[in-house]
Amino acid sequence: MERAGIDESFVRDLVRDQHPDLADLEIRPVPSGWDNQLRRVGDELAVRLPAKLTEVFESRLEAAAEAVDVRRIQQVWSRAAAAPS
């Protein structure tokens, strides 16, 4: 049962962003409860997400994405500062 825009595409994007090495694994739904949705990632892994993307969860996802962007920017600045002038 698909709820709240959590579909294979959404899960695949999350996996690709956080674990590019797993991006080619099959993603398939498995029976889930009211509170969570489960997706198998390959034969050995699973992704568990809230059944409903609440505003709180969406804001946490946005904050996590921003944190990743900040870390990437800091890495670039660190490399630039360390490079000989």
DSSP file with accessible surface (Angstrom, degrees, kcal/mol):
  #  RESIDUE AA STRUCTURE BP1 BP2  ACC     N-H-->O    O-->H-N    N-H-->O    O-->H-N    TCO  KAPPA ALPHA  PHI   PSI    X-CA   Y-CA   Z-CA
    1    1 A M              0   0  165      0, 0.0     2,-0.4     0, 0.0    31,-0.0   0.000 360.0 360.0 360.0 120.8    0.0    0.0    0.0
    2    2 A E        +     0   0  103      3,-0.0     2,-0.4    35,-0.0     5,-0.1  -0.698 360.0 177.1 -83.8 130.9    1.5    3.3   -1.1
    3    3 A R  B >   -A    6   0A  47      3,-0.5     3,-2.3    -2,-0.4    34,-0.0  -0.989  53.3  -3.3-134.7 146.0    1.1    6.2    1.3
    4    4 A A  T 3  S-     0   0   51     -2,-0.4    49,-0.2     1,-0.3     3,-0.1   0.761 120.9 -59.5  52.9  35.8    2.1    9.8    1.5
    5    5 A G  T 3  S+     0   0   58      1,-0.2     2,-1.1    47,-0.0    -1,-0.3   0.663  95.1 139.5  72.6  11.4    4.2    9.8   -1.6
    6    6 A I  B <   +A    3   0A   0     -3,-2.3    -3,-0.5    45,-0.2    -1,-0.2  -0.782  27.0 141.5 -90.9  98.7    6.6    7.1   -0.4
    7    7 A D     >  -     0   0   67     -2,-1.1     4,-2.4    -5,-0.1     5,-0.2  -0.679  69.0 -82.7-127.2-176.4    7.1    5.0   -3.5
    8    8 A E  H  > S+     0   0   90      1,-0.2     4,-3.1    -2,-0.2     5,-0.2   0.902 127.2  53.7 -58.1 -40.4    9.9    3.1   -5.1
    9    9 A S  H  > S+     0   0   70      2,-0.2     4,-2.3     1,-0.2    -1,-0.2   0.918 108.8  48.5 -61.4 -44.0   11.2    6.2   -6.7
   10   10 A F  H  > S+     0   0   46      2,-0.2     4,-2.0     1,-0.2    -1,-0.2   0.942 114.9  44.7 -61.2 -48.3   11.3    8.1   -3.4
   11   11 A V  H  X S+     0   0    0     -4,-2.4     4,-2.8     1,-0.2     5,-0.2   0.918 111.3  53.4 -65.3 -41.4   13.2    5.2   -1.7
   12   12 A R  H  X S+     0   0   47     -4,-3.1     4,-3.0    -5,-0.2     5,-0.2   0.917 108.1  50.7 -60.8 -41.8   15.6    4.8   -4.6
   13   13 A D  H  X S+     0   0   73     -4,-2.3     4,-2.5    -5,-0.2    -1,-0.2   0.919 111.0  48.6 -62.1 -43.0   16.5    8.5   -4.4
   14   14 A L  H  X S+     0   0   32     -4,-2.0     4,-2.3     2,-0.2     5,-0.3   0.937 113.9  45.8 -61.8 -46.2   17.2    8.2   -0.7
   15   15 A V  H  X S+     0   0   13     -4,-2.8     4,-3.4     1,-0.2     7,-0.3   0.941 113.2  49.9 -63.4 -45.0   19.3    5.1   -1.2
   16   16 A R  H  < S+     0   0  108     -4,-3.0    -1,-0.2    -5,-0.2    -2,-0.2   0.910 113.5  46.3 -61.8 -40.6   21.2    6.7   -4.1
   17   17 A D  H  < S+     0   0  116     -4,-2.5    -1,-0.2    -5,-0.2    -2,-0.2   0.887 124.7  30.2 -69.5 -39.2   21.9    9.8   -2.1
   18   18 A Q  H  < S+     0   0  126     -4,-2.3    -2,-0.2     1,-0.2    -3,-0.2   0.753 136.5  19.4 -95.0 -27.5   23.0    8.1    1.0
   19   19 A H    ><  +     0   0   96     -4,-3.4     3,-2.7    -5,-0.3     4,-0.4  -0.560  59.8 174.3-143.4  74.4   24.6    4.9   -0.3
   20   20 A P  G >  S+     0   0   90      0, 0.0     3,-1.3     0, 0.0     4,-0.3   0.804  79.7  67.0 -54.7 -28.0   25.4    5.2   -4.0
   21   21 A D  G 3  S+     0   0  128      1,-0.3     3,-0.2     2,-0.1    -5,-0.1   0.699 104.1  44.5 -67.5 -15.6   27.0    1.7   -3.8
   22   22 A L  G X  S+     0   0   40     -3,-2.7     3,-1.9    -7,-0.3    -1,-0.3   0.405  82.0 103.7-104.5   0.9   23.5    0.2   -3.2
   23   23 A A  T <  S+     0   0   10     -3,-1.3    -1,-0.1    -4,-0.4    -7,-0.1   0.746  77.4  53.4 -61.2 -25.6   21.7    2.2   -5.9
   24   24 A D  T 3  S+     0   0  164     -4,-0.3    -1,-0.3    -3,-0.2    -2,-0.1   0.513  84.0 109.1 -90.4  -2.8   21.5   -0.7   -8.3
   25   25 A L  S <  S-     0   0   63     -3,-1.9     2,-0.1     1,-0.1    -3,-0.0  -0.398  80.3 -98.0 -72.4 151.3   19.9   -3.1   -5.9
   26   26 A E        -     0   0  113     -2,-0.1    16,-3.3    15,-0.1     2,-0.5  -0.404  34.4-156.0 -66.3 139.5   16.3   -4.1   -6.4
   27   27 A I  E     +B   41   0B   7     14,-0.2    14,-0.2    -2,-0.1   -19,-0.1  -0.987  21.1 164.9-119.7 125.1   13.8   -2.2   -4.2
   28   28 A R  E     -B   40   0B  73     12,-1.8    12,-3.2    -2,-0.5     2,-0.1  -0.994  35.0-110.5-141.8 147.4   10.5   -3.9   -3.5
   29   29 A P  E     -B   39   0B  77      0, 0.0    10,-0.2     0, 0.0   -22,-0.0  -0.383  28.8-168.4 -73.7 151.9    7.7   -3.3   -1.0
   30   30 A V  E     -B   38   0B  43      8,-1.6     8,-0.6    -2,-0.1     0, 0.0  -0.923  43.0 -69.6-131.4 161.1    7.0   -5.7    1.8
   31   31 A P        -     0   0  127      0, 0.0     2,-0.3     0, 0.0     8,-0.0  -0.241  60.9-174.4 -54.2 135.7    4.0   -5.9    4.2
   32   32 A S        -     0   0   49      1,-0.1     5,-0.2     5,-0.1     2,-0.1  -0.861  17.8-124.5-131.3 165.0    4.0   -2.9    6.5
   33   33 A G        -     0   0   43      3,-0.5    -1,-0.1    -2,-0.3     5,-0.1  -0.105  41.1 -86.6 -94.4-163.3    2.0   -1.7    9.5
   34   34 A W  S    S+     0   0  210      1,-0.2    17,-0.1    -2,-0.1     3,-0.1   0.818 122.6  42.0 -76.2 -33.7    0.2    1.6   10.2
   35   35 A D  S    S+     0   0  130      1,-0.1    16,-2.0    16,-0.1    17,-0.3   0.759 118.1  29.8 -89.4 -27.1    3.2    3.4   11.5
   36   36 A N  E     - C   0  50B  56     14,-0.3    -3,-0.5    15,-0.1     2,-0.4  -0.947  58.3-145.5-135.1 155.0    6.0    2.4    9.1
   37   37 A Q  E     - C   0  49B   7     12,-3.3    12,-2.5    -2,-0.3     2,-0.4  -0.954  20.0-153.7-114.8 140.4    6.5    1.3    5.5
   38   38 A L  E     -BC  30  48B  58     -8,-0.6    -8,-1.6    -2,-0.4     2,-0.4  -0.908  11.4-176.1-115.8 143.3    9.2   -1.2    4.7
   39   39 A R  E     -BC  29  47B   6      8,-2.0     8,-2.8    -2,-0.4     2,-0.3  -0.999  23.0-131.7-133.6 132.8   11.1   -1.7    1.4
   40   40 A R  E     -BC  28  46B  69    -12,-3.2   -12,-1.8    -2,-0.4     2,-0.6  -0.672  13.7-159.9 -79.6 138.9   13.5   -4.5    0.8
   41   41 A V  E  >  -BC  27  45B   3      4,-2.6     4,-1.5    -2,-0.3     3,-0.5  -0.955  66.2 -40.6-119.6 103.5   16.8   -3.3   -0.8
   42   42 A G  T  4 S-     0   0    8    -16,-3.3   -14,-0.1    -2,-0.6   -20,-0.0  -0.332  98.9 -57.2  68.5-156.0   18.3   -6.3   -2.4
   43   43 A D  T  4 S+     0   0  124      1,-0.1    -1,-0.2    -3,-0.1     3,-0.0   0.623 133.1  37.6 -95.4 -14.0   18.1   -9.5   -0.5
   44   44 A E  T  4 S+     0   0  175     -3,-0.5     2,-0.3    -4,-0.0    -2,-0.2   0.566 104.6  62.3-118.1 -10.6   19.8   -8.5    2.8
   45   45 A L  E  <  -C   41   0B  78     -4,-1.5    -4,-2.6     2,-0.0     2,-0.3  -0.783  52.3-168.3-120.1 162.2   18.8   -4.9    3.5
   46   46 A A  E     -C   40   0B  60     -2,-0.3     2,-0.4    -6,-0.3    -6,-0.2  -0.982  14.0-143.4-144.6 154.4   15.6   -3.0    4.3
   47   47 A V  E     -C   39   0B  31     -8,-2.8    -8,-2.0    -2,-0.3     2,-0.5  -0.980  14.5-163.7-117.0 130.2   14.5    0.6    4.5
   48   48 A R  E     +C   38   0B 172     -2,-0.4   -10,-0.2   -10,-0.2    -2,-0.0  -0.976  15.5 170.1-117.4 124.9   11.9    1.6    7.2
   49   49 A L  E     -C   37   0B  18    -12,-2.5   -12,-3.3    -2,-0.5     4,-0.1  -0.936  42.1 -89.5-129.6 154.5   10.2    4.9    6.8
   50   50 A P  E     -C   36   0B  41      0, 0.0   -14,-0.3     0, 0.0   -15,-0.1  -0.315  34.6-127.5 -59.1 144.9    7.2    6.5    8.5
   51   51 A A  S    S+     0   0    3    -16,-2.0     2,-0.5     1,-0.1   -45,-0.2   0.821  96.6  41.8 -65.3 -30.0    3.9    5.7    6.8
   52   52 A K  S    S-     0   0  149    -17,-0.3     2,-1.4   -47,-0.1    -1,-0.1  -0.971  79.7-135.7-123.0 130.8    3.1    9.4    6.6
   53   53 A L        -     0   0   31     -2,-0.5     2,-0.1   -49,-0.2    -2,-0.0  -0.690  34.3-169.6 -82.2  94.5    5.5   12.1    5.7
   54   54 A T     >  -     0   0   74     -2,-1.4     4,-2.9     1,-0.1     5,-0.2  -0.329  38.0-102.7 -77.5 169.0    4.6   14.6    8.4
   55   55 A E  H  > S+     0   0  167      1,-0.2     4,-2.5     2,-0.2     5,-0.2   0.891 123.5  53.8 -59.9 -37.1    5.9   18.2    8.4
   56   56 A V  H  > S+     0   0   82      2,-0.2     4,-2.1     1,-0.2    -1,-0.2   0.948 110.8  44.6 -63.2 -47.5    8.3   17.2   11.1
   57   57 A F  H  > S+     0   0   38      1,-0.2     4,-2.4     2,-0.2    -2,-0.2   0.927 113.1  51.0 -64.2 -43.5    9.8   14.4    9.1
   58   58 A E  H  X S+     0   0   84     -4,-2.9     4,-2.3     1,-0.2    -1,-0.2   0.917 110.0  49.6 -60.8 -40.9    9.9   16.5    5.9
   59   59 A S  H  X S+     0   0   60     -4,-2.5     4,-2.5    -5,-0.2    -1,-0.2   0.872 109.5  52.1 -67.5 -34.2   11.8   19.2    7.8
   60   60 A R  H  X S+     0   0  169     -4,-2.1     4,-2.5     2,-0.2    -1,-0.2   0.903 109.0  50.2 -66.6 -40.1   14.2   16.7    9.2
   61   61 A L  H  X S+     0   0   47     -4,-2.4     4,-2.4     2,-0.2    -2,-0.2   0.929 111.8  48.0 -62.1 -43.5   14.9   15.4    5.6
   62   62 A E  H  X S+     0   0  119     -4,-2.3     4,-2.5     2,-0.2    -2,-0.2   0.916 111.6  49.8 -62.9 -42.5   15.5   18.9    4.4
   63   63 A A  H  X S+     0   0   53     -4,-2.5     4,-2.5     2,-0.2    -1,-0.2   0.905 110.1  50.8 -63.6 -40.0   17.8   19.6    7.4
   64   64 A A  H  X S+     0   0   53     -4,-2.5     4,-2.1     2,-0.2    -1,-0.2   0.923 110.5  49.2 -63.7 -42.1   19.8   16.4    6.7
   65   65 A A  H  X S+     0   0   53     -4,-2.4     4,-2.1     1,-0.2    -2,-0.2   0.916 111.5  49.1 -64.0 -40.9   20.1   17.4    3.0
   66   66 A E  H  X S+     0   0  122     -4,-2.5     4,-2.6     1,-0.2    -1,-0.2   0.897 108.3  54.1 -65.3 -38.5   21.3   20.9    4.0
   67   67 A A  H  X S+     0   0   38     -4,-2.5     4,-2.5     2,-0.2    -1,-0.2   0.902 107.7  50.2 -62.8 -40.3   23.8   19.3    6.5
   68   68 A V  H  X S+     0   0   44     -4,-2.1     4,-2.3     2,-0.2    -1,-0.2   0.935 110.6  49.6 -62.7 -44.3   25.3   17.2    3.7
   69   69 A D  H  X S+     0   0   82     -4,-2.1     4,-2.3     1,-0.2    -2,-0.2   0.918 110.2  50.5 -61.0 -42.4   25.6   20.3    1.5
   70   70 A V  H  X S+     0   0   74     -4,-2.6     4,-2.8     1,-0.2    -1,-0.2   0.931 109.8  50.4 -62.6 -43.9   27.4   22.2    4.3
   71   71 A R  H  X S+     0   0  133     -4,-2.5     4,-2.3     1,-0.2    -1,-0.2   0.915 110.3  50.2 -61.8 -40.3   29.8   19.4    4.8
   72   72 A R  H  X S+     0   0  140     -4,-2.3     4,-2.1     2,-0.2    -1,-0.2   0.923 111.2  48.1 -64.2 -42.6   30.6   19.3    1.1
   73   73 A I  H  X S+     0   0   81     -4,-2.3     4,-2.7     1,-0.2     5,-0.2   0.933 110.8  51.5 -63.2 -43.2   31.2   23.0    1.0
   74   74 A Q  H  X S+     0   0  104     -4,-2.8     4,-2.6     1,-0.2    -1,-0.2   0.894 108.4  52.1 -61.8 -38.1   33.5   22.8    4.1
   75   75 A Q  H  X S+     0   0  103     -4,-2.3     4,-2.3     2,-0.2    -1,-0.2   0.924 110.3  47.9 -64.1 -43.0   35.5   20.0    2.4
   76   76 A V  H  X S+     0   0   82     -4,-2.1     4,-2.5     1,-0.2    -2,-0.2   0.939 113.2  47.8 -63.9 -44.5   36.0   22.2   -0.7
   77   77 A W  H  X S+     0   0  177     -4,-2.7     4,-2.6     1,-0.2    -1,-0.2   0.901 110.4  52.0 -63.3 -41.2   37.0   25.2    1.4
   78   78 A S  H  X S+     0   0   80     -4,-2.6     4,-1.9    -5,-0.2    -1,-0.2   0.921 111.1  47.2 -61.7 -43.6   39.4   23.1    3.4
   79   79 A R  H  X S+     0   0  160     -4,-2.3     4,-1.2     2,-0.2    -2,-0.2   0.912 112.8  49.2 -63.5 -41.5   41.1   21.8    0.3
   80   80 A A  H  < S+     0   0   66     -4,-2.5     3,-0.3     1,-0.2    -2,-0.2   0.911 111.7  48.6 -66.0 -40.0   41.3   25.3   -1.2
   81   81 A A  H  < S+     0   0   87     -4,-2.6    -1,-0.2     1,-0.2    -2,-0.2   0.846 112.2  49.3 -68.4 -31.5   42.8   26.6    2.1
   82   82 A A  H  < S+     0   0   85     -4,-1.9    -1,-0.2    -5,-0.2    -2,-0.2   0.689  89.7 100.4 -81.7 -18.0   45.4   23.8    2.2
   83   83 A A  S  < S-     0   0   52     -4,-1.2     2,-0.0    -3,-0.3    -3,-0.0  -0.400  86.2-101.7 -70.6 142.2   46.4   24.2   -1.4
   84   84 A P              0   0  130      0, 0.0    -1,-0.1     0, 0.0    -2,-0.1  -0.349 360.0 360.0 -62.7 143.7   49.7   26.1   -2.0
   85   85 A S              0   0  174     -4,-0.1    -4,-0.0    -3,-0.1    -3,-0.0  -0.474 360.0 360.0 -81.5 360.0   49.2   29.7   -3.1
